[in-house]
Amino acid sequence: MKTWSRKNSSTVVLTLLFIIILVNKDAKAWLMRQVASTGILNSSISESKETQNVSAKVSYAGFMLKNEEGKIIDTPALQNKVVFINFWASWCPPCRAEFPSVQKLYDQYKNNPDMVFLTVNLDDNVNLGKSYLKEKGFTVPFLTPAGNIPDVLYSGSLPTTVVLDRKGEIRLHHKGLADYSKDSFYKQIDELLNQKP
């Protein structure tokens, strides 16, 4: 057995790492974060539909969220702002993987009055989401749905990220893991912030 384990030590180590990654959510998230940091999974903001001569007005009527105190945030009140929406859950490894980049983006823009962050937790038990943020030291707003979420924003894939420009047009709709802490993404957000409502 000792001879076998010496000859196959790399196989044993890789097998153990594979098992840890399969079982541990944070290990999965770490691995996904390493892949995302390569830039392979980067998403980018598209041109305005108006520029593309396509009707882009979408109704978000009824899309309401509530914060930790139970205060309702009605999205029509967010007009003329750039809105970053991230749908996530604490049990979702890709959500965990991208959350540090969401936090960095939030830290970069949280004091900008023209930028709004809607980080929407979709855990069945909201306490799991709150615990996750607290445990990891994340300070993004903790929001939960206060009604139905329009399909145009979220259709069941986690994580899903949507960026709305000042006119309320969807400029980014990304399903799955991405890295939002890149200078190239900040530049795109700055361009949206510099556009007139």
N, C-alpha and C positions, 0 to 999 in steps of 0.2 A: 504493500500500500504506500509506503514512504517513497519507494522508487517510482511508482506510478505518479504520485502527486508531485514529485520533483520534475519529472519529465513533462507533466501536463499542468504545471503551475499557472501558466498564462491562461489556459482554458478554464481552470478553476476560478481564477480571479475575474475573468470576463463573465463567467456564468453567475458568480455572486453579484457583480455589478448589474447585470441584466435583471436578476431577481429583485434587487433593491429598486431599480428604476421601475419595474412592473408594479411593485407594491407601494412605494412611497410617492405620494403626490408631489411633494417638494422636489424630490429627485427627478421626477418626470419634468416638472416645471423648469428646473435648472437646465436639463438637457435641451429642452425646447428653446429656452432663452439663449443658449449658446448657438443654436441653429439660427434663430432670429437675428442675432447680433451680426451674422455674416452679411446681412442685407438681402438674402435670398427672398425673404418673406415681406419685404417692404411694400407698403401700399402708397399710392400717391393720389393727390386731389386732382379731380378732373376739371376740364373747362366748364364754364357756366353753360347750361342748356340754352340760355338766351344767345350766347355767342355761337352756339351750334344751330341756331334757328329752330329749336324744338321747344314746345311748351313744357315748362318745368315746374309750374305751380302744383304743389301737392298739398292736400289738406291734412293737417295734423289735429283737426278738431277732436276733442275728447281724449287726446293723449295727455294724461295728467300723472304726475309723480308726487310722492310725499317724502319729506326728509325724516330724519330720526325722531324729531319732535312731533311728527304727524302733520306738519304744515304742508298744505297742498301747493305744488308748483305747477301752474297752468302754463303750458308751453307757448300759447299765443303771446304771453307777456315777454317772451324772449326775442321778439322781432327786433331787427336791426343789430343783432349780435351774431357773432360766430359761435356756433354751438357744437361742442364735441360730446357725442353720446357713446357710451360704452356699456353694452349689456354683458354681464358676467355672473358667475356663481363661484362660491368658494370650493366646490368639489371638482371644478373643471380645470385640469392641468394646463391647457393652453391659456386659460384666463390667468392662472397663477404665473405662467411664464411671461405674459406680456404686461402684467400689472406694474412691475418696477418702471417700465418705460412710460406707462400711463401716469404714474406718480411724478416722474421727471417732467413730463409735458405739463402736468398740473402745476408743479413748482415753478416752471418757466413762465406761465401765463396767469396764475391765480389772481394776481393783482391788477390785471388788465380789465378795465370796466366793460370792454367790448367783447370779452370772451367768457363763455359759460360752459361749465363742465357738468354733465349729467351722467354720473356713473351709477348705472341701474342694476341693483342686485336682484337676481332671479332665483335665489335659494328658496326652497319650500319653507325652511325655517330661517327667518331673517336674522336670528341670533347667531347662526353659523357665519353669515357674511360679516356681521359686526365684529365677531370674535376674530375672524381672519384678518380684517383690517387692523384691529388693535394689536394682535400678535405680531404682525409684520411691520407695524409702525407707519402704515399708510394713512395719509390725511385727506385723501380725495373725498368729495361729498358722498355720503351714503344715502342713496335714494332707492325707493321701491315703487312699483307701479301702483297707481291709485285708480286703475281702470284698465280698459283694453289698450294694448299697444298696436298701433297701425302696422299692418303687414309690410308696408313700404319701408318701415324702419327695422322691424325684427320679424323673422319668419321661423325661428326655432333653432338656429345655429349659435353656439357659444364658442368663443366670444364673437360678438358682432359690434363693429364700430361704424358710426355714422358721423359725418361732419356736414353741418348746414352752414351756408354762407349767410351774409346779412339779409338777403332777400328770402331766406327760408328754403333755398334750393339745396338739394342733396348734392354735395360735391365729392363725397367719399362714402362708399358703402362697402365695407370689407368684412367678410365672414372668415373667421379663423384668426390665428396668431399673427401679430405684426409687431414691429419695433417702432414706437412713436417717439423715441428719444433721439432721433437722428437730426443733425443740423439741416438736412435737406427737407425734412418734414416741418421743422420750425420755420424754414423759409417759406414754405407753402402756406402755413398758417398766417405768417406775417403778411403775405400777399392778400389773403382774404380779409384780414383786419384793415388793410390799407384801402380796400375798395369802399366806395360810397354805398350806403344803403339804398 
